[in-house]
Amino acid sequence: MAIEPERQTALGDVAARQLANATKTAPQMSRITPRWLTHLLQWTPVEAGIYRLNRVKDESKVTVDCSDRDERDLPQTYVDYEENAREYMLSAVNTVVDIHTRVSDLYSVPYNQITEQLRLTIEIVKERQESELINNREYGLLHNVSEKQRIKTRAGAPTPDDLDDLIARVWKEPGFFLAHPAAIAAFGRECTRRGVPPPTVSLFGSQFLTWRGIPLVPSDKVSVENNKTNILLIRTGERRQGVVGLYQPNLPGQQSPGLSVRFMGINRKAIASYLVSLYCSLAVLTEDALGVLEGVSTDQYHEYKRV
């Protein structure tokens, strides 16, 4: 005897969805990071895209005297300046965003297509900015560390002793360590192995590991190659003679300091174009404002046994 198929007695899900509105998110992108470096730097506006770094020439010749209660002659001195001061030129991160006017006209509810296209593109431009601040061969942090401010790890993995040595290089009001998340994890393992787990501090609503009260700030722009990377220690600000970020103020179409968006027009194919530009650079005011721990291994692990 054939079994009759069960009859549907109520409206099904597939048909019902035709009348329902789905709650939609704005477009997400995994490449977006917190970009802590740009938050922690002091940013200095420049004129005409040029920043001249003036320094004391042969400062050891500047003499003073702590005299007794006598009438000895006081030393005569002066402070000389470098005649060929280094000048930093702002570099540009640029791109052009194209969007068909039909798409922006018809499909901009609940999210405006032009706004979202520009928002995501600006995020990638800012990601590139952070990468340039670290890796640019002209002004990037890693390429502007003096030789006397470079040290190597004792055994590959970043130990508390290694970071103490780095602090000894940048001892005048150090601001923060900058490292790849894998390097920070490796340091945490070495601290755990020695029974000295690093404390944490809250900055910008997030938790950071610290060492000697100095936060270890993560950035995936500090590259890891063959399980080797670097850890930077940075002092920031002009008053501290540290590291400063540079930007061009008052740009046409400015959206945030140093970043502008300008409409370029619509072509004969009904494509609207928007120019996104970000102008920035970075200057290390004195050599002891920046140090680096080189040859940091990120692949050393340990077995922890209960006593």
TILUM-151539 format. One record per residue (C-alpha): x, y, z; residue number from 1; residue in one letter. Coordinates in pm, 1 decimal. Layout:
BEGIN
<semar east="X" north="Y" up="Z" num="NUM" residu="A"/>
...
! end
This chain:
BEGIN
<semar east="0.0" north="0.0" up="0.0" num="1" residu="M"/>
<semar east="150.9" north="339.0" up="-105.9" num="2" residu="A"/>
<semar east="218.1" north="594.7" up="167.5" num="3" residu="I"/>
<semar east="77.6" north="935.6" up="87.9" num="4" residu="E"/>
<semar east="320.9" north="1226.5" up="134.6" num="5" residu="P"/>
<semar east="257.5" north="1434.7" up="442.0" num="6" residu="E"/>
<semar east="61.2" north="1744.5" up="357.4" num="7" residu="R"/>
<semar east="193.8" north="2085.7" up="463.4" num="8" residu="Q"/>
<semar east="-41.2" north="2251.1" up="709.1" num="9" residu="T"/>
<semar east="125.6" north="2590.8" up="759.9" num="10" residu="A"/>
<semar east="331.7" north="2847.9" up="574.1" num="11" residu="L"/>
<semar east="687.2" north="2729.3" up="523.3" num="12" residu="G"/>
<semar east="1011.8" north="2908.4" up="597.5" num="13" residu="D"/>
<semar east="1122.8" north="2956.5" up="235.8" num="14" residu="V"/>
<semar east="801.3" north="3124.8" up="129.1" num="15" residu="A"/>
<semar east="774.9" north="3328.5" up="448.7" num="16" residu="A"/>
<semar east="1122.5" north="3476.0" up="398.5" num="17" residu="R"/>
<semar east="998.3" north="3648.2" up="83.4" num="18" residu="Q"/>
<semar east="800.3" north="3886.1" up="305.9" num="19" residu="L"/>
<semar east="1069.7" north="3933.5" up="569.3" num="20" residu="A"/>
<semar east="1341.3" north="4196.3" up="591.2" num="21" residu="N"/>
<semar east="1684.7" north="4062.2" up="681.8" num="22" residu="A"/>
<semar east="1889.6" north="4262.7" up="929.5" num="23" residu="T"/>
<semar east="2208.4" north="4350.1" up="744.5" num="24" residu="K"/>
<semar east="2553.1" north="4448.5" up="864.6" num="25" residu="T"/>
<semar east="2780.8" north="4704.2" up="711.3" num="26" residu="A"/>
<semar east="3051.6" north="4530.9" up="504.2" num="27" residu="P"/>
<semar east="3325.7" north="4378.7" up="721.3" num="28" residu="Q"/>
<semar east="3697.3" north="4341.7" up="639.4" num="29" residu="M"/>
<semar east="3948.1" north="4124.2" up="825.1" num="30" residu="S"/>
<semar east="4247.6" north="4338.6" up="715.5" num="31" residu="R"/>
<semar east="4139.3" north="4618.9" up="948.3" num="32" residu="I"/>
<semar east="4351.4" north="4636.9" up="1267.1" num="33" residu="T"/>
<semar east="4349.3" north="4874.4" up="1567.2" num="34" residu="P"/>
<semar east="4658.6" north="5060.8" up="1435.9" num="35" residu="R"/>
<semar east="4783.1" north="5147.8" up="1785.5" num="36" residu="W"/>
<semar east="5100.2" north="5311.4" up="1653.8" num="37" residu="L"/>
<semar east="4914.2" north="5599.2" up="1491.3" num="38" residu="T"/>
<semar east="4715.4" north="5651.1" up="1814.3" num="39" residu="H"/>
<semar east="5027.5" north="5662.1" up="2034.4" num="40" residu="L"/>
<semar east="5242.3" north="5894.3" up="1821.0" num="41" residu="L"/>
<semar east="5234.5" north="6269.6" up="1866.7" num="42" residu="Q"/>
<semar east="5142.2" north="6420.1" up="1528.7" num="43" residu="W"/>
<semar east="5303.4" north="6743.3" up="1411.9" num="44" residu="T"/>
<semar east="5161.7" north="6953.7" up="1125.1" num="45" residu="P"/>
<semar east="5413.4" north="7064.0" up="862.9" num="46" residu="V"/>
<semar east="5416.8" north="7347.2" up="611.0" num="47" residu="E"/>
<semar east="5462.9" north="7278.8" up="239.7" num="48" residu="A"/>
<semar east="5517.3" north="6909.0" up="312.5" num="49" residu="G"/>
<semar east="5870.0" north="6966.0" up="454.7" num="50" residu="I"/>
<semar east="6001.1" north="6906.1" up="808.1" num="51" residu="Y"/>
<semar east="6358.5" north="7014.4" up="885.3" num="52" residu="R"/>
<semar east="6525.0" north="6836.3" up="1179.2" num="53" residu="L"/>
<semar east="6786.2" north="7062.9" up="1339.3" num="54" residu="N"/>
<semar east="7042.7" north="6906.1" up="1579.4" num="55" residu="R"/>
<semar east="7339.7" north="7016.8" up="1810.1" num="56" residu="V"/>
<semar east="7674.0" north="6977.1" up="1635.6" num="57" residu="K"/>
<semar east="7948.7" north="6826.2" up="1855.7" num="58" residu="D"/>
<semar east="7761.0" north="6890.1" up="2179.2" num="59" residu="E"/>
<semar east="8060.8" north="6773.9" up="2385.1" num="60" residu="S"/>
<semar east="8224.9" north="7112.5" up="2321.5" num="61" residu="K"/>
<semar east="7956.2" north="7294.1" up="2519.4" num="62" residu="V"/>
<semar east="8128.4" north="7362.3" up="2854.0" num="63" residu="T"/>
<semar east="7999.1" north="7492.3" up="3186.2" num="64" residu="V"/>
<semar east="8159.7" north="7527.6" up="3528.4" num="65" residu="D"/>
<semar east="8046.4" north="7490.0" up="3887.0" num="66" residu="C"/>
<semar east="8273.4" north="7747.5" up="4049.6" num="67" residu="S"/>
<semar east="8369.3" north="7792.1" up="4411.4" num="68" residu="D"/>
<semar east="8345.7" north="8122.3" up="4596.2" num="69" residu="R"/>
<semar east="8628.3" north="8280.3" up="4402.8" num="70" residu="D"/>
<semar east="8687.8" north="8505.3" up="4105.3" num="71" residu="E"/>
<semar east="8802.2" north="8253.0" up="3848.7" num="72" residu="R"/>
<semar east="8720.0" north="8316.2" up="3484.3" num="73" residu="D"/>
<semar east="8401.4" north="8153.0" up="3362.4" num="74" residu="L"/>
<semar east="8419.5" north="7926.6" up="3055.4" num="75" residu="P"/>
<semar east="8309.4" north="8074.2" up="2725.1" num="76" residu="Q"/>
<semar east="8106.4" north="7846.6" up="2501.5" num="77" residu="T"/>
<semar east="7840.1" north="7828.7" up="2233.5" num="78" residu="Y"/>
<semar east="7613.6" north="7567.1" up="2078.4" num="79" residu="V"/>
<semar east="7682.9" north="7489.4" up="1714.0" num="80" residu="D"/>
<semar east="7423.9" north="7349.1" up="1470.8" num="81" residu="Y"/>
<semar east="7450.8" north="7101.7" up="1188.7" num="82" residu="E"/>
<semar east="7480.4" north="7290.6" up="862.3" num="83" residu="E"/>
<semar east="7313.6" north="7020.8" up="652.9" num="84" residu="N"/>
<semar east="7003.1" north="6945.7" up="855.5" num="85" residu="A"/>
<semar east="6797.0" north="6648.9" up="744.9" num="86" residu="R"/>
<semar east="6468.5" north="6732.3" up="578.8" num="87" residu="E"/>
<semar east="6171.8" north="6496.6" up="573.9" num="88" residu="Y"/>
<semar east="5931.6" north="6513.0" up="280.7" num="89" residu="M"/>
<semar east="5579.4" north="6387.1" up="328.8" num="90" residu="L"/>
<semar east="5496.0" north="6075.9" up="129.8" num="91" residu="S"/>
<semar east="5154.1" north="6004.2" up="-16.0" num="92" residu="A"/>
<semar east="4933.2" north="5697.0" up="-2.7" num="93" residu="V"/>
<semar east="4684.3" north="5735.2" up="-290.4" num="94" residu="N"/>
<semar east="4408.8" north="5544.4" up="-464.1" num="95" residu="T"/>
<semar east="4102.8" north="5614.9" up="-680.1" num="96" residu="V"/>
<semar east="3767.4" north="5461.0" up="-586.7" num="97" residu="V"/>
<semar east="3532.7" north="5395.8" up="-880.8" num="98" residu="D"/>
<semar east="3162.1" north="5323.3" up="-843.2" num="99" residu="I"/>
<semar east="2887.6" north="5307.2" up="-1106.5" num="100" residu="H"/>
<semar east="2622.9" north="5572.1" up="-1052.5" num="101" residu="T"/>
<semar east="2349.8" north="5314.5" up="-1118.9" num="102" residu="R"/>
<semar east="2474.3" north="5106.9" up="-825.3" num="103" residu="V"/>
<semar east="2493.4" north="5405.8" up="-591.6" num="104" residu="S"/>
<semar east="2149.8" north="5528.6" up="-702.4" num="105" residu="D"/>
<semar east="1960.1" north="5198.9" up="-675.8" num="106" residu="L"/>
<semar east="2134.3" north="5004.5" up="-399.6" num="107" residu="Y"/>
<semar east="2207.1" north="5253.1" up="-122.4" num="108" residu="S"/>
<semar east="1947.7" north="5149.8" up="136.9" num="109" residu="V"/>
<semar east="2010.3" north="5082.5" up="420.5" num="110" residu="P"/>
<semar east="2382.5" north="5146.5" up="358.6" num="111" residu="Y"/>
<semar east="2501.5" north="5415.8" up="121.9" num="112" residu="N"/>
<semar east="2722.9" north="5246.8" up="-136.9" num="113" residu="Q"/>
<semar east="2954.3" north="5544.8" up="-185.5" num="114" residu="I"/>
<semar east="2999.6" north="5588.6" up="189.4" num="115" residu="T"/>
<semar east="3083.0" north="5221.6" up="244.2" num="116" residu="E"/>
<semar east="3319.0" north="5204.2" up="-54.2" num="117" residu="Q"/>
<semar east="3508.0" north="5506.3" up="74.3" num="118" residu="L"/>
<semar east="3503.2" north="5388.3" up="437.1" num="119" residu="R"/>
<semar east="3663.1" north="5053.7" up="357.0" num="120" residu="L"/>
<semar east="3913.9" north="5206.3" up="117.0" num="121" residu="T"/>
<semar east="4018.4" north="5462.4" up="379.4" num="122" residu="I"/>
<semar east="4072.4" north="5178.8" up="626.9" num="123" residu="E"/>
<semar east="4313.7" north="5009.5" up="385.7" num="124" residu="I"/>
<semar east="4490.6" north="5340.8" up="318.2" num="125" residu="V"/>
<semar east="4542.0" north="5382.8" up="693.8" num="126" residu="K"/>
<semar east="4667.7" north="5025.3" up="720.8" num="127" residu="E"/>
<semar east="4927.3" north="5108.2" up="454.8" num="128" residu="R"/>
<semar east="5015.0" north="5425.6" up="643.7" num="129" residu="Q"/>
<semar east="5102.8" north="5226.1" up="957.2" num="130" residu="E"/>
<semar east="5309.0" north="4984.2" up="749.4" num="131" residu="S"/>
<semar east="5503.4" north="5273.0" up="594.5" num="132" residu="E"/>
<semar east="5567.3" north="5430.6" up="935.4" num="133" residu="L"/>
<semar east="5737.7" north="5106.7" up="1038.4" num="134" residu="I"/>
<semar east="5893.7" north="4977.3" up="716.4" num="135" residu="N"/>
<semar east="5949.3" north="5266.1" up="473.6" num="136" residu="N"/>
<semar east="6314.5" north="5259.8" up="366.7" num="137" residu="R"/>
<semar east="6346.1" north="5639.0" up="392.0" num="138" residu="E"/>
<semar east="6167.6" north="5731.6" up="715.2" num="139" residu="Y"/>
<semar east="6033.0" north="5406.2" up="865.4" num="140" residu="G"/>
<semar east="6118.9" north="5317.1" up="1225.4" num="141" residu="L"/>
<semar east="6311.6" north="4999.5" up="1144.6" num="142" residu="L"/>
<semar east="6538.8" north="5182.6" up="898.4" num="143" residu="H"/>
<semar east="6613.6" north="5477.5" up="1128.4" num="144" residu="N"/>
<semar east="6756.2" north="5298.6" up="1431.7" num="145" residu="V"/>
<semar east="7120.8" north="5394.4" up="1485.5" num="146" residu="S"/>
<semar east="7376.5" north="5113.7" up="1515.9" num="147" residu="E"/>
<semar east="7441.9" north="5177.8" up="1884.1" num="148" residu="K"/>
<semar east="7069.9" north="5140.8" up="1952.8" num="149" residu="Q"/>
<semar east="7051.5" north="4789.2" up="1799.1" num="150" residu="R"/>
<semar east="7089.7" north="4481.7" up="2018.3" num="151" residu="I"/>
<semar east="7034.5" north="4110.4" up="1962.3" num="152" residu="K"/>
<semar east="6861.7" north="3850.2" up="2177.1" num="153" residu="T"/>
<semar east="7074.8" north="3626.0" up="2394.9" num="154" residu="R"/>
<semar east="6912.0" north="3298.4" up="2291.8" num="155" residu="A"/>
<semar east="6656.0" north="3380.2" up="2023.4" num="156" residu="G"/>
<semar east="6339.1" north="3398.5" up="2230.6" num="157" residu="A"/>
<semar east="6267.9" north="3744.4" up="2380.6" num="158" residu="P"/>
<semar east="6348.4" north="3726.4" up="2751.9" num="159" residu="T"/>
<semar east="6295.3" north="3977.6" up="3034.2" num="160" residu="P"/>
<semar east="6671.1" north="4037.9" up="3029.5" num="161" residu="D"/>
<semar east="6657.1" north="4126.1" up="2659.7" num="162" residu="D"/>
<semar east="6383.1" north="4381.9" up="2715.0" num="163" residu="L"/>
<semar east="6573.6" north="4524.9" up="3011.7" num="164" residu="D"/>
<semar east="6873.2" north="4576.0" up="2783.2" num="165" residu="D"/>
<semar east="6648.8" north="4755.5" up="2534.2" num="166" residu="L"/>
<semar east="6513.7" north="4981.0" up="2809.7" num="167" residu="I"/>
<semar east="6874.6" north="5065.6" up="2900.6" num="168" residu="A"/>
<semar east="6916.5" north="5198.2" up="2543.5" num="169" residu="R"/>
<semar east="6595.8" north="5405.9" up="2548.9" num="170" residu="V"/>
<semar east="6592.5" north="5497.9" up="2916.5" num="171" residu="W"/>
<semar east="6475.1" north="5860.6" up="2896.1" num="172" residu="K"/>
<semar east="6097.8" north="5834.2" up="2937.0" num="173" residu="E"/>
<semar east="6036.8" north="5532.3" up="2710.2" num="174" residu="P"/>
<semar east="5682.0" north="5523.8" up="2577.9" num="175" residu="G"/>
<semar east="5600.4" north="5176.0" up="2448.4" num="176" residu="F"/>
<semar east="5735.3" north="4860.3" up="2289.4" num="177" residu="F"/>
<semar east="5610.1" north="4783.5" up="1937.6" num="178" residu="L"/>
<semar east="5609.9" north="4420.4" up="1825.0" num="179" residu="A"/>
<semar east="5426.5" north="4159.7" up="1620.0" num="180" residu="H"/>
<semar east="5160.6" north="3975.3" up="1825.6" num="181" residu="P"/>
<semar east="5363.4" north="3655.0" up="1784.9" num="182" residu="A"/>
<semar east="5665.7" north="3823.7" up="1945.5" num="183" residu="A"/>
<semar east="5454.1" north="3944.8" up="2238.7" num="184" residu="I"/>
<semar east="5320.1" north="3591.8" up="2283.3" num="185" residu="A"/>
<semar east="5678.1" north="3458.9" up="2276.9" num="186" residu="A"/>
<semar east="5778.0" north="3707.8" up="2546.5" num="187" residu="F"/>
<semar east="5478.6" north="3602.3" up="2754.4" num="188" residu="G"/>
<semar east="5591.0" north="3238.5" up="2734.1" num="189" residu="R"/>
<semar east="5941.5" north="3330.0" up="2851.5" num="190" residu="E"/>
<semar east="5798.7" north="3524.7" up="3145.0" num="191" residu="C"/>
<semar east="5571.0" north="3233.3" up="3237.7" num="192" residu="T"/>
<semar east="5865.9" north="2995.4" up="3221.1" num="193" residu="R"/>
<semar east="6053.7" north="3212.8" up="3470.8" num="194" residu="R"/>
<semar east="5756.0" north="3260.1" up="3700.2" num="195" residu="G"/>
<semar east="5726.5" north="3635.0" up="3636.2" num="196" residu="V"/>
<semar east="5403.9" north="3679.6" up="3438.8" num="197" residu="P"/>
<semar east="5390.2" north="4036.0" up="3302.4" num="198" residu="P"/>
<semar east="5113.7" north="4261.6" up="3438.8" num="199" residu="P"/>
<semar east="4859.1" north="4424.6" up="3209.8" num="200" residu="T"/>
<semar east="4742.6" north="4781.2" up="3161.3" num="201" residu="V"/>
<semar east="4427.6" north="4920.4" up="3000.4" num="202" residu="S"/>
<semar east="4474.0" north="5163.7" up="2711.2" num="203" residu="L"/>
<semar east="4201.5" north="5281.2" up="2472.5" num="204" residu="F"/>
<semar east="3969.7" north="5025.2" up="2632.8" num="205" residu="G"/>
<semar east="4199.7" north="4729.4" up="2552.4" num="206" residu="S"/>
<semar east="4439.1" north="4525.8" up="2765.1" num="207" residu="Q"/>
<semar east="4814.6" north="4525.9" up="2695.4" num="208" residu="F"/>
<semar east="5095.4" north="4325.1" up="2848.9" num="209" residu="L"/>
<semar east="5361.6" north="4543.0" up="3012.3" num="210" residu="T"/>
<semar east="5722.1" north="4509.4" up="3116.5" num="211" residu="W"/>
<semar east="5867.1" north="4747.5" up="3377.6" num="212" residu="R"/>
<semar east="5545.0" north="4944.9" up="3338.6" num="213" residu="G"/>
<semar east="5594.5" north="4992.7" up="2963.3" num="214" residu="I"/>
<semar east="5314.9" north="4850.7" up="2741.2" num="215" residu="P"/>
<semar east="5390.2" north="4599.6" up="2465.7" num="216" residu="L"/>
<semar east="5183.4" north="4728.8" up="2172.9" num="217" residu="V"/>
<semar east="5099.3" north="4480.2" up="1894.4" num="218" residu="P"/>
<semar east="5119.4" north="4551.1" up="1522.2" num="219" residu="S"/>
<semar east="5112.4" north="4295.2" up="1243.0" num="220" residu="D"/>
<semar east="5311.2" north="4542.8" up="1027.3" num="221" residu="K"/>
<semar east="5629.4" north="4444.2" up="1213.8" num="222" residu="V"/>
<semar east="5712.6" north="4156.4" up="982.9" num="223" residu="S"/>
<semar east="5794.9" north="3798.3" up="1081.1" num="224" residu="V"/>
<semar east="6019.6" north="3607.4" up="840.0" num="225" residu="E"/>
<semar east="6127.6" north="3248.9" up="906.4" num="226" residu="N"/>
<semar east="5996.5" north="3284.8" up="1263.5" num="227" residu="N"/>
<semar east="6226.9" north="3583.6" up="1322.6" num="228" residu="K"/>
<semar east="6117.6" north="3939.1" up="1397.3" num="229" residu="T"/>
<semar east="6211.9" north="4259.1" up="1585.7" num="230" residu="N"/>
<semar east="6086.8" north="4442.7" up="1893.3" num="231" residu="I"/>
<semar east="6105.6" north="4823.8" up="1895.2" num="232" residu="L"/>
<semar east="6111.8" north="5056.8" up="2196.0" num="233" residu="L"/>
<semar east="5999.1" north="5413.3" up="2126.8" num="234" residu="I"/>
<semar east="6000.7" north="5747.0" up="2306.5" num="235" residu="R"/>
<semar east="5748.3" north="5988.5" up="2158.1" num="236" residu="T"/>
<semar east="5687.3" north="6362.4" up="2141.4" num="237" residu="G"/>
<semar east="5877.2" north="6679.3" up="2053.0" num="238" residu="E"/>
<semar east="5911.7" north="6786.6" up="2415.7" num="239" residu="R"/>
<semar east="6083.9" north="6457.0" up="2498.4" num="240" residu="R"/>
<semar east="6298.4" north="6474.4" up="2181.6" num="241" residu="Q"/>
<semar east="6134.0" north="6152.5" up="2073.3" num="242" residu="G"/>
<semar east="5961.4" north="6018.4" up="1763.3" num="243" residu="V"/>
<semar east="5693.0" north="6232.0" up="1597.5" num="244" residu="V"/>
<semar east="5449.2" north="6166.5" up="1316.8" num="245" residu="G"/>
<semar east="5419.6" north="6426.5" up="1041.4" num="246" residu="L"/>
<semar east="5111.4" north="6526.9" up="843.5" num="247" residu="Y"/>
<semar east="4987.2" north="6800.8" up="610.2" num="248" residu="Q"/>
<semar east="4704.8" north="7009.3" up="763.5" num="249" residu="P"/>
<semar east="4413.4" north="7185.2" up="592.4" num="250" residu="N"/>
<semar east="4389.2" north="6966.0" up="283.8" num="251" residu="L"/>
<semar east="4103.6" north="7018.5" up="35.0" num="252" residu="P"/>
<semar east="3835.8" north="6762.2" up="117.6" num="253" residu="G"/>
<semar east="4003.4" north="6674.4" up="448.1" num="254" residu="Q"/>
<semar east="3833.3" north="6388.8" up="634.7" num="255" residu="Q"/>
<semar east="4088.8" north="6351.9" up="917.1" num="256" residu="S"/>
<semar east="4439.9" north="6493.6" up="976.9" num="257" residu="P"/>
<semar east="4644.8" north="6432.5" up="662.6" num="258" residu="G"/>
<semar east="4367.6" north="6246.2" up="477.6" num="259" residu="L"/>
<semar east="4140.5" north="6386.3" up="208.7" num="260" residu="S"/>
<semar east="3869.9" north="6258.6" up="-26.2" num="261" residu="V"/>
<semar east="3795.6" north="6451.4" up="-346.5" num="262" residu="R"/>
<semar east="3533.3" north="6391.0" up="-614.0" num="263" residu="F"/>
<semar east="3698.1" north="6357.5" up="-955.0" num="264" residu="M"/>
<semar east="3387.0" north="6355.8" up="-1172.1" num="265" residu="G"/>
<semar east="3175.5" north="6108.7" up="-1374.1" num="266" residu="I"/>
<semar east="3298.3" north="5964.2" up="-1703.4" num="267" residu="N"/>
<semar east="3095.9" north="5873.6" up="-2015.2" num="268" residu="R"/>
<semar east="3035.8" north="5523.0" up="-1876.1" num="269" residu="K"/>
<semar east="2857.0" north="5672.0" up="-1572.6" num="270" residu="A"/>
<semar east="3144.4" north="5576.8" up="-1340.1" num="271" residu="I"/>
<semar east="3198.6" north="5821.3" up="-1053.2" num="272" residu="A"/>
<semar east="3556.1" north="5850.3" up="-924.1" num="273" residu="S"/>
<semar east="3686.2" north="5966.4" up="-585.0" num="274" residu="Y"/>
<semar east="4052.6" north="6039.6" up="-507.1" num="275" residu="L"/>
<semar east="4165.1" north="5924.2" up="-160.6" num="276" residu="V"/>
<semar east="4498.9" north="6071.2" up="-44.6" num="277" residu="S"/>
<semar east="4689.9" north="6044.5" up="282.2" num="278" residu="L"/>
<semar east="5010.2" north="6243.8" up="340.5" num="279" residu="Y"/>
<semar east="5242.1" north="6141.3" up="622.7" num="280" residu="C"/>
<semar east="5596.8" north="6079.3" up="738.4" num="281" residu="S"/>
<semar east="5785.9" north="6022.0" up="1062.8" num="282" residu="L"/>
<semar east="6095.0" north="6174.0" up="1225.7" num="283" residu="A"/>
<semar east="6326.6" north="6043.5" up="1498.8" num="284" residu="V"/>
<semar east="6442.7" north="6362.5" up="1671.7" num="285" residu="L"/>
<semar east="6736.5" north="6211.0" up="1863.4" num="286" residu="T"/>
<semar east="6910.2" north="5876.8" up="1820.5" num="287" residu="E"/>
<semar east="6832.2" north="5752.5" up="2173.1" num="288" residu="D"/>
<semar east="6457.1" north="5791.9" up="2113.2" num="289" residu="A"/>
<semar east="6444.9" north="5458.4" up="1931.6" num="290" residu="L"/>
<semar east="6593.3" north="5114.5" up="1992.3" num="291" residu="G"/>
<semar east="6540.9" north="4768.0" up="1847.1" num="292" residu="V"/>
<semar east="6584.9" north="4410.5" up="1969.2" num="293" residu="L"/>
<semar east="6677.1" north="4203.8" up="1664.4" num="294" residu="E"/>
<semar east="6663.3" north="3832.2" up="1588.2" num="295" residu="G"/>
<semar east="6358.6" north="3762.7" up="1804.4" num="296" residu="V"/>
<semar east="6238.7" north="3401.4" up="1765.9" num="297" residu="S"/>
<semar east="5864.5" north="3340.5" up="1778.9" num="298" residu="T"/>
<semar east="5863.2" north="2958.0" up="1762.7" num="299" residu="D"/>
<semar east="6015.1" north="2850.8" up="2095.4" num="300" residu="Q"/>
<semar east="5778.0" north="2669.1" up="2331.1" num="301" residu="Y"/>
<semar east="5819.1" north="2504.4" up="2670.2" num="302" residu="H"/>
<semar east="5658.3" north="2227.9" up="2872.1" num="303" residu="E"/>
<semar east="5526.4" north="2342.3" up="3205.2" num="304" residu="Y"/>
<semar east="5521.3" north="2080.0" up="3479.5" num="305" residu="K"/>
<semar east="5339.4" north="2102.2" up="3806.8" num="306" residu="R"/>
<semar east="5563.7" north="2089.1" up="4109.3" num="307" residu="V"/>
! end
